Amino acid sequence: MAPVLDHTLFHIINQTLANPVLDFLCPILRNRFTWLPFYIIGGIYVLYKYRMQGVFILVGVGITILCCDQSANAIKWSVHRLRPCHLEPGVRLLIDHCSDTYSFPSNHATNHFGLAVFLSLVFRRYGWMAPVLIVWAALVAFSQVYVGIHYPLDVTAGAMLGIVLGGMVFFLYRLAAKRIHQPLG
């Protein structure tokens, strides 16, 4: 995405789309603590329903998040792209601070898309799950731009990285699962 288009899209999302509903929802959607109860309940449910297989699924979730987060951080520290809340005049910052870490790619987008892809593949027999998880990850990514802390390119690159890494971890999960037990996905 060309820098001019990236900045233009940022201003459209951060300023032109501004409204009280998104002003209320987006800071909540992008906050990792919002989703913590769902992660905990989901993890307990997976352990309860799938027992030992559930342990392997949760290990896969952990590996997915670790790979996504660390890969995004490695790229961030190579690219050194500053956040729009440090660069853009008139940015609407809807959270209490603008992080001093770099912006490209978005860890939130990378982690959420990686998790969405991994879980969608593990539970692919539940056809409704993939669209729900992808929409969830997209809302989190959109919210990062809306609140003023990422450019659209940051979340787009994060989403693509997460999709690739989530798929790769699933591939490794399937290999390991075939050796240990019957895989779910």
Contacts in CASP RR format, 6 or more apart in sequence:
PFRMAT RR
TARGET T0000
AUTHOR 0000-0000-0000
METHOD contacts of the structure
MODEL  1
MAPVLDHTLFHIINQTLANPVLDFLCPILRNRFTWLPFYIIGGIYVLYKY
RMQGVFILVGVGITILCCDQSANAIKWSVHRLRPCHLEPGVRLLIDHCSD
TYSFPSNHATNHFGLAVFLSLVFRRYGWMAPVLIVWAALVAFSQVYVGIH
YPLDVTAGAMLGIVLGGMVFFLYRLAAKRIHQPLG
1 9 0 8 1.000
1 152 0 8 1.000
1 153 0 8 1.000
1 156 0 8 1.000
6 151 0 8 1.000
6 152 0 8 1.000
6 153 0 8 1.000
7 88 0 8 1.000
7 151 0 8 1.000
9 145 0 8 1.000
9 151 0 8 1.000
9 152 0 8 1.000
10 84 0 8 1.000
10 88 0 8 1.000
10 145 0 8 1.000
10 148 0 8 1.000
10 151 0 8 1.000
10 152 0 8 1.000
11 88 0 8 1.000
13 142 0 8 1.000
13 145 0 8 1.000
13 146 0 8 1.000
13 152 0 8 1.000
14 84 0 8 1.000
14 88 0 8 1.000
14 91 0 8 1.000
14 92 0 8 1.000
14 145 0 8 1.000
14 146 0 8 1.000
14 147 0 8 1.000
14 148 0 8 1.000
15 90 0 8 1.000
15 92 0 8 1.000
17 146 0 8 1.000
18 92 0 8 1.000
22 146 0 8 1.000
23 94 0 8 1.000
25 143 0 8 1.000
26 94 0 8 1.000
26 142 0 8 1.000
26 143 0 8 1.000
26 146 0 8 1.000
26 147 0 8 1.000
27 94 0 8 1.000
27 95 0 8 1.000
27 143 0 8 1.000
27 147 0 8 1.000
28 34 0 8 1.000
29 139 0 8 1.000
29 140 0 8 1.000
29 143 0 8 1.000
30 95 0 8 1.000
30 108 0 8 1.000
30 140 0 8 1.000
30 143 0 8 1.000
30 144 0 8 1.000
30 147 0 8 1.000
32 108 0 8 1.000
43 58 0 8 1.000
46 54 0 8 1.000
46 57 0 8 1.000
46 58 0 8 1.000
47 54 0 8 1.000
47 55 0 8 1.000
47 58 0 8 1.000
50 57 0 8 1.000
50 184 0 8 1.000
52 181 0 8 1.000
53 177 0 8 1.000
53 181 0 8 1.000
53 182 0 8 1.000
53 183 0 8 1.000
53 184 0 8 1.000
54 184 0 8 1.000
56 173 0 8 1.000
56 176 0 8 1.000
56 177 0 8 1.000
56 180 0 8 1.000
56 181 0 8 1.000
57 122 0 8 1.000
57 173 0 8 1.000
57 184 0 8 1.000
60 118 0 8 1.000
60 169 0 8 1.000
60 173 0 8 1.000
61 115 0 8 1.000
61 118 0 8 1.000
61 119 0 8 1.000
63 169 0 8 1.000
63 172 0 8 1.000
63 173 0 8 1.000
64 114 0 8 1.000
64 115 0 8 1.000
64 118 0 8 1.000
64 165 0 8 1.000
64 166 0 8 1.000
64 169 0 8 1.000
65 111 0 8 1.000
65 115 0 8 1.000
67 165 0 8 1.000
67 166 0 8 1.000
67 168 0 8 1.000
67 169 0 8 1.000
68 107 0 8 1.000
68 110 0 8 1.000
68 111 0 8 1.000
68 113 0 8 1.000
68 114 0 8 1.000
68 115 0 8 1.000
68 161 0 8 1.000
68 162 0 8 1.000
68 165 0 8 1.000
68 166 0 8 1.000
69 107 0 8 1.000
69 110 0 8 1.000
69 111 0 8 1.000
71 110 0 8 1.000
71 161 0 8 1.000
71 165 0 8 1.000
72 105 0 8 1.000
72 106 0 8 1.000
72 107 0 8 1.000
72 110 0 8 1.000
72 111 0 8 1.000
72 158 0 8 1.000
72 161 0 8 1.000
73 107 0 8 1.000
75 104 0 8 1.000
75 105 0 8 1.000
75 157 0 8 1.000
75 161 0 8 1.000
76 101 0 8 1.000
76 102 0 8 1.000
76 103 0 8 1.000
76 104 0 8 1.000
76 105 0 8 1.000
76 107 0 8 1.000
77 102 0 8 1.000
79 102 0 8 1.000
79 104 0 8 1.000
80 102 0 8 1.000
81 102 0 8 1.000
81 103 0 8 1.000
81 104 0 8 1.000
81 151 0 8 1.000
81 154 0 8 1.000
82 102 0 8 1.000
82 103 0 8 1.000
83 98 0 8 1.000
83 99 0 8 1.000
83 101 0 8 1.000
83 102 0 8 1.000
83 103 0 8 1.000
83 148 0 8 1.000
83 149 0 8 1.000
83 150 0 8 1.000
84 91 0 8 1.000
84 103 0 8 1.000
84 148 0 8 1.000
84 149 0 8 1.000
84 150 0 8 1.000
84 151 0 8 1.000
85 91 0 8 1.000
85 93 0 8 1.000
85 98 0 8 1.000
85 148 0 8 1.000
85 149 0 8 1.000
86 98 0 8 1.000
88 148 0 8 1.000
91 148 0 8 1.000
92 147 0 8 1.000
92 148 0 8 1.000
93 147 0 8 1.000
93 148 0 8 1.000
93 149 0 8 1.000
94 146 0 8 1.000
94 147 0 8 1.000
94 148 0 8 1.000
95 147 0 8 1.000
95 148 0 8 1.000
95 149 0 8 1.000
98 148 0 8 1.000
98 149 0 8 1.000
99 149 0 8 1.000
103 149 0 8 1.000
103 150 0 8 1.000
103 151 0 8 1.000
103 154 0 8 1.000
104 151 0 8 1.000
104 153 0 8 1.000
104 154 0 8 1.000
104 157 0 8 1.000
105 154 0 8 1.000
105 155 0 8 1.000
105 157 0 8 1.000
105 158 0 8 1.000
105 161 0 8 1.000
106 141 0 8 1.000
106 144 0 8 1.000
106 150 0 8 1.000
106 154 0 8 1.000
106 155 0 8 1.000
106 157 0 8 1.000
106 158 0 8 1.000
107 158 0 8 1.000
108 140 0 8 1.000
108 141 0 8 1.000
108 144 0 8 1.000
108 150 0 8 1.000
108 155 0 8 1.000
109 137 0 8 1.000
109 140 0 8 1.000
109 141 0 8 1.000
109 144 0 8 1.000
109 150 0 8 1.000
109 154 0 8 1.000
109 155 0 8 1.000
109 156 0 8 1.000
109 157 0 8 1.000
109 158 0 8 1.000
109 159 0 8 1.000
109 162 0 8 1.000
110 158 0 8 1.000
110 159 0 8 1.000
110 161 0 8 1.000
110 162 0 8 1.000
110 165 0 8 1.000
111 162 0 8 1.000
112 136 0 8 1.000
112 137 0 8 1.000
112 140 0 8 1.000
112 141 0 8 1.000
113 134 0 8 1.000
113 137 0 8 1.000
113 141 0 8 1.000
113 158 0 8 1.000
113 159 0 8 1.000
113 160 0 8 1.000
113 161 0 8 1.000
113 162 0 8 1.000
113 163 0 8 1.000
113 166 0 8 1.000
114 137 0 8 1.000
114 162 0 8 1.000
114 163 0 8 1.000
114 165 0 8 1.000
114 166 0 8 1.000
114 167 0 8 1.000
114 169 0 8 1.000
115 133 0 8 1.000
115 137 0 8 1.000
115 166 0 8 1.000
116 130 0 8 1.000
116 133 0 8 1.000
116 134 0 8 1.000
116 136 0 8 1.000
116 137 0 8 1.000
117 133 0 8 1.000
117 162 0 8 1.000
117 163 0 8 1.000
117 166 0 8 1.000
117 167 0 8 1.000
117 170 0 8 1.000
118 166 0 8 1.000
118 167 0 8 1.000
118 169 0 8 1.000
118 170 0 8 1.000
118 173 0 8 1.000
119 129 0 8 1.000
119 133 0 8 1.000
120 129 0 8 1.000
120 130 0 8 1.000
120 133 0 8 1.000
120 134 0 8 1.000
121 166 0 8 1.000
121 167 0 8 1.000
121 170 0 8 1.000
121 185 0 8 1.000
122 170 0 8 1.000
122 173 0 8 1.000
122 184 0 8 1.000
122 185 0 8 1.000
123 129 0 8 1.000
123 184 0 8 1.000
123 185 0 8 1.000
124 130 0 8 1.000
124 185 0 8 1.000
125 185 0 8 1.000
137 159 0 8 1.000
138 159 0 8 1.000
141 155 0 8 1.000
141 158 0 8 1.000
141 159 0 8 1.000
142 155 0 8 1.000
144 150 0 8 1.000
144 154 0 8 1.000
144 155 0 8 1.000
145 151 0 8 1.000
145 152 0 8 1.000
145 154 0 8 1.000
145 155 0 8 1.000
173 183 0 8 1.000
174 183 0 8 1.000
174 185 0 8 1.000
177 183 0 8 1.000
177 184 0 8 1.000
END
